[in-house]
Amino acid sequence: MSHFLAIALLQLSLALSSALEPPTAQTGFRTRENNVHAPQLYADKLDFIATLVKLPGANNKRSYWELSYQLYFIPEESYWTSIRRLPRGGSGPSADFFPRTILIAEGHRKSRRIGTLDDRTITLTRLAFKQKVPDALRTKFAVVMTSYTVKIFDAQLNTTVTDSGIFVTDPFDTSPDHPNQVVARKTIYLNFGVNPNGTLNGSQTPRSQVVTRWK
C-alpha cells in the first residue's frame, strides 16, 4: 500500500469509528449526526492549491513534476455507506469506490519550470461549488474528496517518485476567529514534498504551515 493510500485509509478509519458512535449533541458541532441540513457551511466558490513544497533537485533543469487531480463532492449517505463496506484489515479505496460523486474540478499539469515555490504551485480559483451540490445534499457530514496521481523526477537524486491516492475533508473548517465554531471551507490544499532519501510526504493542511514544517 502506498504512503498516501495509508494516510487516506487512516482518515477513513477514523471517520468510520466516529460514524458508529451514538450522537451526543453536548460534545460540539463536529459530533457525528445523520443528515443535518447545513447549507450555510458550503462556500459558493472554492479555490484549489496544489504545491510541490519540497524538492532537493528543484534547481536542476532536468527535474519536473506531473500531477493529475480530480476534486469531488460525495453526498453524506453515499460516503458513509461506502465506508461501512470497507473490508477489515485495511484497504486503499479509489474515488470509484464511492458512488454518486459530483465532479467539482479536474486537470493535469506537467511542469519543468520548478525553480521557485510559485513555479511548483497549481492554483485554481473560484471553482463553482455550492451550485453544483443539490440543496438536499448540503449536509453537515458530506465530504470533499481529492483524488490524485503524482509523478516527480528529481535530477539531483536521480530518482522518480510516483504515487496515487485520495484525501478527504469536511466541507467546513474551524473558524480562525472562534475555535469553537465552524465556517464554510474556501480552499482545498494538496501538498507534496520529496525528502533527501527519495521518499514522499503529502498533506492537506494549509500550504503556509507545510512550508514551515518541511524546511
N, CA and C of each residue as an Amber inpcrd file, in Angstrom:
protein
   645
   0.8480000  -1.1930000   0.0000000   0.0000000   0.0000000   0.0000000
   0.8820000   1.2420000   0.0000000   0.6040000   2.2150000  -0.8390000
   1.4190000   3.4150000  -0.9100000   1.2610000   4.2570000   0.3500000
   2.2210000   5.1700000   0.5170000   2.2240000   6.0220000   1.7070000
   0.9330000   6.8230000   1.8190000   0.4990000   7.4360000   0.7160000
  -0.6680000   8.3030000   0.7930000  -1.9580000   7.5140000   0.8800000
  -2.0100000   6.3310000   0.2920000  -3.1930000   5.4930000   0.4700000
  -3.3190000   5.0850000   1.9360000  -2.1930000   4.8830000   2.5830000
  -2.2430000   4.5700000   4.0170000  -2.8030000   5.7450000   4.7980000
  -2.4090000   6.9640000   4.4140000  -2.9510000   8.1550000   5.0670000
  -4.4570000   8.2180000   4.8580000  -4.8770000   8.0040000   3.6120000
  -6.3040000   8.0600000   3.3150000  -7.0630000   7.0130000   4.1060000
  -6.4940000   5.8150000   4.2080000  -7.1580000   4.7570000   4.9720000
  -7.3000000   5.1500000   6.4300000  -6.2590000   5.7810000   6.9830000
  -6.3480000   6.2260000   8.3670000  -7.4770000   7.2300000   8.5340000
  -7.5870000   8.1810000   7.5970000  -8.6710000   9.1520000   7.6630000
 -10.0210000   8.4490000   7.6190000 -10.1440000   7.4960000   6.7170000
 -11.4170000   6.8030000   6.5480000 -11.7320000   5.9480000   7.7810000
 -10.7150000   5.3320000   8.3470000 -10.9410000   4.5040000   9.5320000
 -11.4010000   5.3520000  10.7020000 -10.7860000   6.5130000  10.8810000
 -11.2010000   7.4050000  11.9530000 -12.6290000   7.8770000  11.7290000
 -12.9470000   8.1540000  10.4750000 -14.3020000   8.5940000  10.1590000
 -15.3100000   7.5010000  10.4660000 -14.9600000   6.2590000  10.1530000
 -15.8640000   5.1540000  10.4180000 -16.0970000   4.9850000  11.9130000
 -15.0330000   5.0930000  12.6940000 -15.1970000   4.9850000  14.1440000
 -16.1480000   6.0460000  14.6570000 -16.0070000   7.2620000  14.1430000
 -16.8940000   8.3490000  14.5620000 -18.3230000   8.0640000  14.1600000
 -18.4920000   7.4940000  12.9690000 -19.8400000   7.2480000  12.4610000
 -20.5900000   6.2410000  13.3110000 -19.8630000   5.3290000  13.9370000
 -20.5150000   4.2740000  14.7030000 -20.8400000   4.6990000  16.1230000
 -20.3680000   5.8610000  16.5160000 -20.6750000   6.3440000  17.8480000
 -22.0470000   7.0050000  17.8740000 -22.8190000   6.8170000  18.9450000
 -24.1140000   7.4950000  19.0410000 -23.9230000   8.9980000  19.1400000
 -24.7670000   9.7830000  18.4760000 -24.6130000  11.2290000  18.5240000
 -24.8810000  11.7780000  19.9110000 -23.9960000  12.6820000  20.3310000
 -24.1790000  13.3690000  21.6120000 -23.9860000  14.8520000  21.3530000
 -25.0670000  15.5680000  21.2240000 -25.0220000  16.9700000  20.8180000
 -24.2070000  17.8180000  21.7790000 -24.0440000  17.3700000  23.0160000
 -23.3300000  18.1670000  24.0010000 -21.8380000  18.2840000  23.6930000
 -21.2980000  17.4050000  22.8450000 -19.8530000  17.3730000  22.6250000
 -19.4000000  18.2950000  21.5130000 -20.2940000  19.0350000  20.8620000
 -19.8440000  20.0250000  19.8930000 -20.3430000  19.7670000  18.4840000
 -20.0380000  20.7330000  17.6020000 -20.5910000  20.6900000  16.2590000
 -20.0670000  19.5180000  15.4400000 -18.8470000  19.0740000  15.7060000
 -18.2630000  18.0160000  14.8940000 -18.7380000  16.6210000  15.2910000
 -19.5920000  16.5120000  16.2770000 -20.1490000  15.2190000  16.6370000
 -20.9460000  14.6550000  15.4740000 -20.7370000  13.3790000  15.1780000
 -21.4110000  12.7340000  14.0470000 -22.9130000  12.6900000  14.2650000
 -23.6490000  13.3060000  13.3490000 -25.0980000  13.2670000  13.3330000
 -25.5390000  13.0180000  11.9010000 -26.6460000  12.3450000  11.7410000
 -27.0850000  11.9710000  10.4050000 -27.8880000  13.0680000   9.7240000
 -27.4930000  13.4020000   8.4800000 -28.3000000  14.2250000   7.5660000
 -28.7720000  15.5490000   8.1770000 -27.8530000  16.2460000   8.8190000
 -28.1620000  17.5780000   9.3370000 -27.9860000  18.5850000   8.2040000
 -29.0560000  19.2150000   7.7820000 -29.0030000  20.1740000   6.6870000
 -28.1980000  21.3990000   7.1350000 -27.1310000  21.7370000   6.3870000
 -26.2520000  22.8380000   6.7950000 -25.7540000  23.6010000   5.5700000
 -26.6470000  24.1780000   4.7780000 -26.2120000  24.8700000   3.5520000
 -25.2960000  26.0510000   3.8200000 -25.3540000  26.6160000   5.0330000
 -24.5050000  27.7580000   5.3660000 -23.0280000  27.3690000   5.4440000
 -22.7470000  26.0830000   5.4710000 -21.3680000  25.6090000   5.5640000
 -20.7970000  25.2170000   4.2080000 -21.4600000  25.6330000   3.1400000
 -20.9890000  25.3460000   1.7860000 -20.6390000  26.6520000   1.0900000
 -19.3730000  26.8070000   0.7320000 -18.9280000  28.0230000   0.0700000
 -19.4790000  28.0790000  -1.3550000 -19.7890000  29.2720000  -1.8060000
 -20.2230000  29.4390000  -3.1990000 -19.1090000  29.0330000  -4.1590000
 -17.8800000  29.4110000  -3.8110000 -16.7230000  29.1250000  -4.6610000
 -15.6170000  28.4850000  -3.8340000 -14.8340000  27.6270000  -4.4720000
 -13.6780000  27.0010000  -3.8430000 -12.4130000  27.3560000  -4.6160000
 -11.3270000  27.5100000  -3.8940000 -10.0030000  27.5680000  -4.5050000
  -9.3100000  26.2300000  -4.2690000  -8.4810000  25.8260000  -5.2420000
  -7.7110000  24.5870000  -5.1290000  -6.2530000  24.9340000  -5.3580000
  -5.4090000  24.6090000  -4.3800000  -3.9920000  24.9590000  -4.4610000
  -3.1650000  23.6930000  -4.2270000  -2.4670000  23.2490000  -5.2790000
  -1.6060000  22.0670000  -5.1940000  -0.1610000  22.5200000  -5.3550000
   0.7050000  22.1000000  -4.4320000   2.0810000  22.5950000  -4.4100000
   3.0730000  21.4630000  -4.1800000   4.1330000  21.4680000  -4.9690000
   5.2970000  20.6390000  -4.6730000   6.1850000  21.4890000  -3.7640000
   6.0280000  21.3000000  -2.4770000   6.6350000  22.1870000  -1.4870000
   8.1450000  21.9990000  -1.4210000   8.5940000  20.7670000  -1.5120000
   9.9970000  20.4580000  -1.2540000  10.5360000  19.5160000  -2.3180000
  11.6770000  19.8880000  -2.9210000  12.3110000  19.0600000  -3.9430000
  13.8090000  19.3460000  -3.9330000  14.6410000  18.3900000  -3.5300000
  16.0850000  18.6440000  -3.4750000  16.6570000  19.1430000  -4.8040000
  16.1590000  18.6150000  -5.9130000  16.7000000  18.9790000  -7.2280000
  15.8920000  20.0400000  -7.9430000  15.2580000  20.9300000  -7.2080000
  14.3850000  21.9330000  -7.8220000  15.1350000  22.8380000  -8.7890000
  16.4150000  23.0540000  -8.5610000  17.1840000  23.9540000  -9.4170000
  17.8830000  23.2430000 -10.5700000  17.6670000  21.9540000 -10.6800000
  18.2250000  21.1940000 -11.8050000  17.2170000  21.2060000 -12.9510000
  17.6540000  21.6310000 -14.1300000  16.7380000  21.8110000 -15.2540000
  16.1310000  20.5040000 -15.7520000  16.6860000  19.3770000 -15.3560000
  16.1220000  18.0970000 -15.7910000  15.0010000  17.6170000 -14.8720000
  14.8360000  18.2380000 -13.7180000  13.7750000  17.8440000 -12.7910000
  12.4170000  18.3100000 -13.3210000  11.3570000  17.5900000 -12.9460000
   9.9960000  18.0030000 -13.3020000   9.0020000  17.3660000 -12.3450000
   7.7930000  17.8910000 -12.3600000   6.7160000  17.2140000 -11.6320000
   5.4510000  17.2240000 -12.4690000   4.6450000  16.1970000 -12.2720000
   3.4440000  15.9740000 -13.0720000   2.3160000  15.5550000 -12.1330000
   1.1660000  16.1860000 -12.2790000   0.0460000  15.9170000 -11.3730000
  -1.2610000  15.8300000 -12.1480000  -2.0030000  14.7730000 -11.9010000
  -3.3920000  14.6660000 -12.3460000  -4.2630000  14.7090000 -11.1030000
  -5.3640000  15.4310000 -11.1630000  -6.1830000  15.6060000  -9.9680000
  -7.6610000  15.7000000 -10.3430000  -8.4840000  15.2430000  -9.4170000
  -9.9370000  15.3910000  -9.5060000 -10.4390000  15.7950000  -8.1270000
 -11.3170000  16.7560000  -8.1110000 -11.9360000  17.2240000  -6.8660000
 -13.4080000  16.8560000  -6.9210000 -13.8740000  16.0980000  -5.9100000
 -15.2400000  15.5880000  -5.9010000 -15.9810000  16.0330000  -4.6350000
 -17.2880000  16.1500000  -4.7690000 -18.1800000  16.1780000  -3.6120000
 -18.8380000  14.8100000  -3.5220000 -18.9100000  14.2600000  -2.3030000
 -19.5680000  12.9700000  -2.1010000 -20.6820000  13.1550000  -1.0820000
 -21.9290000  12.8620000  -1.4580000 -23.0380000  13.0130000  -0.5140000
 -22.8230000  12.1730000   0.7400000 -23.3450000  12.6630000   1.8360000
 -23.1380000  12.0120000   3.1270000 -23.5530000  10.5460000   3.1250000
 -24.7510000  10.2640000   2.6780000 -25.2320000   8.8830000   2.7300000
 -24.3640000   7.9610000   1.8870000 -23.9870000   8.4280000   0.6940000
 -23.1390000   7.6300000  -0.1800000 -21.7850000   7.3650000   0.4540000
 -21.2060000   8.3880000   1.0400000 -19.8780000   8.2500000   1.6310000
 -19.8810000   7.2680000   2.8000000 -20.7870000   7.4780000   3.7450000
 -20.7660000   6.6500000   4.9520000 -21.2170000   5.2180000   4.6770000
 -22.1030000   5.0280000   3.7160000 -22.4660000   3.6710000   3.3210000
 -21.2650000   2.9450000   2.7310000 -20.4930000   3.6500000   1.9260000
 -19.2970000   3.0580000   1.3280000 -18.2510000   2.7370000   2.3830000
 -18.0870000   3.6280000   3.3560000 -17.1150000   3.3950000   4.4180000
 -17.4160000   2.1030000   5.1670000 -18.6890000   1.8430000   5.3840000
 -19.0660000   0.6270000   6.1180000 -18.8060000  -0.6380000   5.2900000
 -18.5850000  -0.4730000   3.9990000 -18.2970000  -1.6310000   3.1400000
 -16.8070000  -1.9240000   3.0470000 -15.9650000  -1.0910000   3.6490000
 -14.5290000  -1.3480000   3.5960000 -14.2060000  -2.6750000   4.2820000
 -13.3790000  -3.4930000   3.6690000 -13.0350000  -4.7760000   4.2950000
 -12.1670000  -4.5740000   5.5180000 -12.2960000  -5.5050000   6.4440000
 -11.4470000  -5.4600000   7.6310000 -10.0020000  -5.7380000   7.2250000
  -9.0820000  -5.1440000   7.9670000  -7.6780000  -5.4130000   7.7110000
  -7.0040000  -4.4160000   6.8040000  -7.7450000  -3.4030000   6.3350000
  -7.0960000  -2.3740000   5.5410000  -7.4720000  -2.4150000   4.0790000
  -7.5850000  -1.2510000   3.5010000  -7.9140000  -1.1220000   2.0890000
  -7.5590000   0.2800000   1.6470000  -7.1890000   0.4220000   0.3830000
  -6.8910000   1.7360000  -0.1750000  -7.8770000   2.0610000  -1.2670000
  -9.0750000   2.5150000  -0.9320000 -10.1010000   2.7440000  -1.9560000
  -9.7430000   3.9140000  -2.8620000 -10.1900000   3.8170000  -4.1060000
 -10.0620000   4.9250000  -5.0450000 -11.3840000   5.6750000  -5.0870000
 -11.4280000   6.7400000  -5.8610000 -12.6630000   7.5180000  -5.9670000
 -13.8090000   6.6800000  -6.5230000 -13.4910000   5.6800000  -7.3340000
 -14.5260000   4.8330000  -7.9310000 -15.2730000   4.0030000  -6.8890000
 -14.6950000   3.8650000  -5.7120000 -15.3360000   3.0960000  -4.6560000
 -16.5860000   3.7930000  -4.1290000 -16.6750000   5.1000000  -4.3620000
 -17.7660000   5.9030000  -3.8140000 -18.7460000   6.2980000  -4.9250000
 -19.9910000   5.8220000  -4.8610000 -20.9730000   6.1770000  -5.8820000
 -21.5220000   7.5840000  -5.6810000 -22.1660000   8.0920000  -6.7140000
 -22.8860000   9.3680000  -6.6790000 -21.9660000  10.5630000  -6.4300000
 -20.7100000  10.4600000  -6.8370000 -19.8130000  11.5960000  -6.6880000
 -20.2140000  12.7110000  -7.6580000 -19.9380000  13.9360000  -7.2630000
 -20.1650000  15.1080000  -8.1130000 -18.8110000  15.7480000  -8.3840000
 -18.4290000  15.8310000  -9.6490000 -17.1230000  16.3710000 -10.0090000
 -17.1430000  17.8930000  -9.8950000 -16.2020000  18.4240000  -9.1350000
 -16.0650000  19.8670000  -8.9690000 -15.0150000  20.4170000  -9.9330000
 -13.8990000  19.6960000 -10.0760000 -12.8330000  20.1460000 -10.9740000
 -11.8980000  18.9870000 -11.2530000 -11.2190000  19.0500000 -12.3850000
 -10.1940000  18.0660000 -12.7030000  -9.1690000  18.7010000 -13.6220000
  -7.9880000  18.1000000 -13.6740000  -6.9650000  18.6510000 -14.5400000
  -5.6970000  17.8360000 -14.5110000  -4.7610000  18.2540000 -15.3600000
  -3.4590000  17.5960000 -15.4570000  -2.4310000  18.6750000 -15.7560000
  -1.2920000  18.5880000 -15.1040000  -0.2310000  19.5660000 -15.3380000
   1.1310000  18.8860000 -15.2410000   1.9800000  19.1560000 -16.2230000
   3.3780000  18.7310000 -16.1580000   4.2320000  19.9740000 -16.2810000
   5.1510000  20.1520000 -15.3460000   5.9320000  21.3780000 -15.3160000
   7.4150000  21.0840000 -15.1310000   8.2320000  21.6840000 -16.0000000
   9.6880000  21.6080000 -15.8630000  10.2650000  22.9080000 -15.3010000
   9.4220000  23.9070000 -15.2130000   9.8490000  25.1580000 -14.5970000
   9.4640000  25.0930000 -13.1260000  10.4090000  24.7010000 -12.2820000
  10.0820000  24.4060000 -10.8850000  11.0840000  25.0150000  -9.9190000
  11.7820000  26.0550000 -10.3340000  12.8330000  26.6310000  -9.5070000
  12.3380000  27.3330000  -8.2570000  11.1000000  27.8450000  -8.2900000
  10.5630000  28.5500000  -7.1300000   9.2880000  27.8750000  -6.6520000
   8.8740000  28.2310000  -5.4470000   7.6480000  27.6620000  -4.8910000
   6.4460000  28.0200000  -5.7610000   6.4090000  29.2490000  -6.2700000
   5.3110000  29.6510000  -7.1500000   5.3080000  28.8350000  -8.4330000
   6.5090000  28.5230000  -8.9740000   6.5880000  27.6930000 -10.1790000
   6.0240000  26.3050000  -9.9290000   6.1490000  25.8420000  -8.6960000
   5.7180000  24.4770000  -8.3460000   4.3070000  24.4430000  -7.7640000
   3.5340000  25.4920000  -8.0200000   2.1770000  25.5850000  -7.4840000
   1.1570000  25.6470000  -8.6010000   0.1170000  24.8440000  -8.4650000
  -1.0410000  24.8540000  -9.3730000  -2.1960000  25.4850000  -8.6130000
  -2.7520000  26.5600000  -9.1440000  -3.8130000  27.2760000  -8.4460000
  -5.0420000  27.3980000  -9.3290000  -6.1500000  26.9230000  -8.8210000
  -7.4540000  27.1130000  -9.4620000  -8.2950000  27.9700000  -8.5260000
  -8.9060000  29.0080000  -9.0590000  -9.6760000  29.9140000  -8.2050000
 -11.1370000  29.9620000  -8.6330000 -11.9700000  30.2260000  -7.6550000
 -13.3990000  30.4620000  -7.8580000 -14.0860000  29.3150000  -8.6220000
 -13.8080000  28.1030000  -8.1620000 -14.4980000  26.9320000  -8.7160000
 -15.9180000  26.8930000  -8.1740000 -16.8850000  26.7720000  -9.0330000
 -18.2730000  26.6760000  -8.5850000 -18.4350000  25.4440000  -7.7010000
 -18.9760000  25.6390000  -6.5210000 -19.1340000  24.5310000  -5.5830000
 -20.5860000  24.3870000  -5.1280000 -21.0820000  25.3530000  -4.3960000
 -22.4080000  25.2230000  -3.7980000 -23.4860000  24.9660000  -4.8470000
 -23.4000000  25.6400000  -5.9870000 -24.4400000  25.4820000  -7.0020000
 -24.4180000  24.1060000  -7.6420000 -23.2940000  23.3870000  -7.5250000
 -23.2060000  22.0390000  -8.0810000 -23.7860000  20.9820000  -7.1470000
 -23.9870000  21.3610000  -5.9020000 -24.4890000  20.4100000  -4.9010000
 -25.9740000  20.6850000  -4.6620000 -26.8620000  19.7630000  -4.9920000
 -28.2910000  19.9840000  -4.7130000 -28.5220000  20.3270000  -3.2510000
 -29.4660000  21.2040000  -2.9940000 -29.6860000  21.6940000  -1.6370000
 -29.9140000  20.5630000  -0.6400000 -30.6260000  19.5430000  -1.0280000
 -30.9200000  18.4390000  -0.1040000 -29.6540000  17.6890000   0.3240000
 -28.5840000  17.7940000  -0.4750000 -27.3450000  17.0800000  -0.1700000
 -26.3470000  17.9380000   0.5950000 -26.7010000  19.1780000   0.8810000
 -25.7910000  20.0690000   1.6040000 -25.9000000  19.8030000   3.1040000
 -25.3840000  18.6630000   3.4950000 -25.4960000  18.2390000   4.8800000
 -24.1470000  18.3420000   5.5780000 -24.2040000  18.2560000   6.8730000
 -23.0540000  18.5120000   7.7250000 -21.8950000  17.5420000   7.4910000
 -22.2090000  16.2610000   7.2660000 -21.1540000  15.2700000   7.1760000
 -21.0180000  14.6280000   5.8020000 -21.3090000  15.3950000   4.7610000
 -20.8320000  15.0300000   3.4360000 -19.3310000  15.3260000   3.3950000
 -18.6510000  14.9640000   2.3050000 -17.2050000  15.1930000   2.2500000
 -16.7940000  15.7510000   0.8960000 -15.6280000  16.3810000   0.9120000
 -14.9480000  16.7840000  -0.3090000 -13.7240000  15.8850000  -0.4550000
 -13.5950000  15.2510000  -1.6110000 -12.5110000  14.2980000  -1.8370000
 -11.5800000  14.7970000  -2.9340000 -10.2760000  14.6850000  -2.6940000
  -9.2660000  14.9560000  -3.7090000  -8.6290000  13.6320000  -4.1060000
  -8.7340000  13.3090000  -5.3890000  -8.0820000  12.1200000  -5.9360000
  -6.9040000  12.5950000  -6.7940000  -5.7660000  11.9300000  -6.6930000
  -4.5850000  12.4290000  -7.3960000  -3.6810000  11.2960000  -7.8620000
  -2.8930000  11.5980000  -8.8810000  -1.7570000  10.7900000  -9.3010000
  -0.6000000  11.7490000  -9.5230000   0.5190000  11.4870000  -8.8820000
   1.6610000  12.3920000  -8.9690000   2.8980000  11.6220000  -9.4290000
   3.6920000  12.2850000 -10.2710000   4.9730000  11.7420000 -10.7310000
   6.0070000  12.8600000 -10.6500000   7.0990000  12.6040000  -9.9620000
   8.1300000  13.6110000  -9.7500000   9.4890000  13.0040000 -10.0790000
  10.2430000  13.6960000 -10.9450000  11.6220000  13.2820000 -11.2050000
  12.5560000  14.3120000 -10.5970000  13.4020000  13.8540000  -9.6760000
  14.3990000  14.7130000  -9.0440000  15.7600000  14.3640000  -9.6410000
  16.2710000  15.2880000 -10.4540000  17.5290000  15.0160000 -11.1530000
  18.7150000  14.9810000 -10.2150000  18.6390000  15.7000000  -9.1150000
  19.7390000  15.6780000  -8.1470000  19.8430000  14.3090000  -7.4910000
  18.6990000  13.7340000  -7.1560000  18.6770000  12.4000000  -6.5550000
  18.6820000  11.2960000  -7.6000000  18.4380000  11.6760000  -8.8630000
  18.2860000  10.7150000  -9.9600000  17.2230000   9.6710000  -9.6080000
  16.1010000  10.1850000  -9.1110000  15.0180000   9.3270000  -8.6210000
  13.6830000   9.8150000  -9.1560000  12.8440000   8.8660000  -9.5860000
  11.4650000   9.1670000  -9.9650000  10.5340000   8.6610000  -8.8700000
   9.7040000   9.5420000  -8.3540000   8.7520000   9.1980000  -7.2870000
   7.3470000   9.2600000  -7.8730000   6.5760000   8.2180000  -7.6900000
   5.1910000   8.2010000  -8.1540000   4.2830000   7.7700000  -7.0210000
   3.0540000   8.2410000  -7.0640000   2.0660000   7.8280000  -6.0660000
   0.6860000   8.2350000  -6.5490000  -0.3250000   7.5960000  -6.0010000
  -1.7130000   7.9670000  -6.2650000  -2.5230000   7.6470000  -5.0330000
  -3.6350000   8.3440000  -4.8700000  -4.4600000   8.1180000  -3.6930000
  -5.5600000   9.1390000  -3.5750000  -6.1340000   9.2050000  -2.3880000
  -7.2170000  10.1440000  -2.1100000  -6.9940000  10.8050000  -0.7620000
  -7.5170000  12.0130000  -0.6440000  -7.6480000  12.6970000   0.6330000
  -9.1070000  13.1090000   0.7770000  -9.6150000  13.0930000   2.0000000
 -10.9920000  13.5330000   2.2410000 -10.9990000  14.5970000   3.3310000
 -11.9490000  15.5150000   3.2250000 -12.0790000  16.5590000   4.2270000
 -13.5270000  17.0140000   4.3100000 -13.8620000  17.7350000   5.3770000
 -15.2060000  18.2750000   5.5560000 -15.4310000  19.4640000   4.6300000
 -16.6800000  19.7700000   4.3040000 -16.9630000  20.9990000   3.5530000
 -16.7890000  22.2500000   4.4040000 -16.6280000  22.0690000   5.7170000
 -16.4600000  23.2020000   6.6230000 -15.0940000  23.1430000   7.2980000
 -14.7100000  24.2340000   7.9420000 -13.4300000  24.3290000   8.6240000
 -13.6270000  25.0810000   9.9400000 -12.6580000  24.9700000  10.8330000
 -12.7190000  25.7080000  12.0900000 -12.5700000  27.2020000  11.8200000
 -13.3930000  27.9900000  12.4620000 -13.3270000  29.4310000  12.3060000
 -12.0040000  29.9510000  12.8640000 -11.2610000  30.7690000  12.1000000
  -9.9980000  31.3090000  12.6190000 -10.2000000  32.2820000  13.7730000
 -11.3900000  32.8470000  13.8720000 -11.6730000  33.8220000  14.9310000
 -12.3040000  33.1920000  16.1670000 -12.9920000  32.0720000  15.9500000
 -13.7030000  31.4270000  17.0640000 -13.4520000  29.9140000  16.9850000
 -12.4590000  29.3920000  17.7050000 -12.0690000  27.9760000  17.6060000
 -13.1910000  26.9880000  17.8790000 -14.2420000  27.4100000  18.5550000
 -15.3490000  26.5040000  18.8580000 -16.4710000  26.5800000  17.8270000
 -16.2330000  27.3130000  16.7550000 -17.2220000  27.4470000  15.6980000
 -16.6300000  27.0020000  14.3710000 -17.5020000  26.7260000  13.4110000
 -17.0400000  26.3190000  12.0840000 -17.6110000  27.2560000  11.0270000
 -16.9100000  27.3360000   9.9020000 -17.3170000  28.1760000   8.7790000
 -17.1430000  27.3790000   7.4960000 -17.6960000  27.8780000   6.4140000
 -17.5540000  27.2120000   5.1230000 -16.0780000  27.1670000   4.7140000
 -15.6340000  26.0130000   4.2720000 -14.2540000  25.8720000   3.7880000
 -14.1580000  26.5260000   2.4070000 -13.1270000  27.3230000   2.2030000
 -12.9990000  28.0500000   0.9350000 -11.8050000  27.6210000   0.0950000
 -10.8870000  26.8620000   0.7030000  -9.6980000  26.4310000  -0.0340000
  -9.3940000  24.9720000   0.2600000  -9.1120000  24.2250000  -0.7910000
  -8.6460000  22.8470000  -0.6710000  -7.1680000  22.8380000  -1.0330000
  -6.3380000  22.3210000  -0.1380000  -4.8960000  22.2630000  -0.3600000
  -4.4640000  20.8270000  -0.6680000  -3.4170000  20.7190000  -1.4850000
  -2.7890000  19.4300000  -1.7630000  -1.2880000  19.6920000  -1.8580000
  -0.5240000  19.1290000  -0.9300000   0.9100000  19.4120000  -0.8400000
   1.7250000  18.1320000  -0.9300000   2.8700000  18.2350000  -1.6200000
   3.7990000  17.1160000  -1.7170000   5.2000000  17.6130000  -1.3990000
   6.0400000  16.7010000  -0.9150000   7.4320000  17.0340000  -0.6470000
   8.3070000  15.8090000  -0.7990000   9.4050000  15.9460000  -1.5430000
  10.3630000  14.8550000  -1.7260000  11.4850000  15.0350000  -0.7170000
  11.7510000  13.9960000   0.0460000  12.8070000  14.0210000   1.0500000
  14.1600000  13.6660000   0.4360000  15.2590000  13.9840000   1.1200000
  16.5890000  13.6660000   0.5910000  16.8160000  12.1840000   0.3010000
  16.0480000  11.3050000   0.9780000  16.1900000   9.8610000   0.7210000
  15.2470000   9.3650000  -0.3750000  14.5280000  10.2920000  -1.0240000
  13.6720000   9.9210000  -2.1420000  12.2670000   9.5240000  -1.7620000
  11.9210000   9.5620000  -0.4830000  10.5480000   9.2700000  -0.0690000
   9.6820000  10.5140000  -0.2440000   8.3730000  10.3090000  -0.1700000
   7.4210000  11.3700000  -0.4700000   6.5300000  11.6660000   0.7280000
   6.3060000  12.9370000   1.0060000   5.3460000  13.3720000   2.0110000
   4.1320000  13.9760000   1.3220000   3.0060000  13.9550000   2.0120000
   1.7990000  14.5820000   1.4850000   0.9440000  15.1300000   2.6010000
   0.1770000  16.1770000   2.3010000  -0.6350000  16.8130000   3.3220000
  -1.7380000  17.6310000   2.6730000  -2.8270000  17.8330000   3.4240000
  -3.8970000  18.7260000   3.0200000  -3.9790000  19.9620000   3.9040000
  -3.0360000  20.1440000   4.7930000  -3.0560000  21.3170000   5.6500000
  -2.6710000  22.5520000   4.8290000  -2.9950000  23.7490000   5.2990000
  -2.6480000  24.9530000   4.5410000  -1.1750000  24.9930000   4.1640000
  -0.9070000  25.4490000   2.9510000   0.4530000  25.4110000   2.4210000
   1.4430000  26.1430000   3.3070000   1.0500000  27.2740000   3.8750000
   1.9690000  28.0440000   4.7050000   2.4850000  27.2380000   5.8860000
   1.6180000  26.3920000   6.4580000   2.0270000  25.5580000   7.5820000
   2.9910000  24.4550000   7.1340000   2.7100000  23.8890000   5.9530000
   3.5430000  22.7940000   5.4470000   4.9280000  23.3020000   5.0620000
   5.0100000  24.4760000   4.4390000   6.2970000  25.0550000   4.0540000
   7.1930000  25.1970000   5.2630000   6.6460000  25.6800000   6.3680000
   7.4250000  25.8520000   7.5900000   7.8400000  24.5060000   8.1760000
   6.9280000  23.5590000   8.1690000   7.1740000  22.2520000   8.7890000
   8.1840000  21.4200000   8.0130000   8.1840000  21.5310000   6.6760000
   9.0240000  20.6630000   5.8440000  10.3590000  21.2830000   5.4580000
  10.7200000  22.4110000   6.0190000  12.0060000  23.0230000   5.6890000
  13.1540000  22.1220000   6.1250000
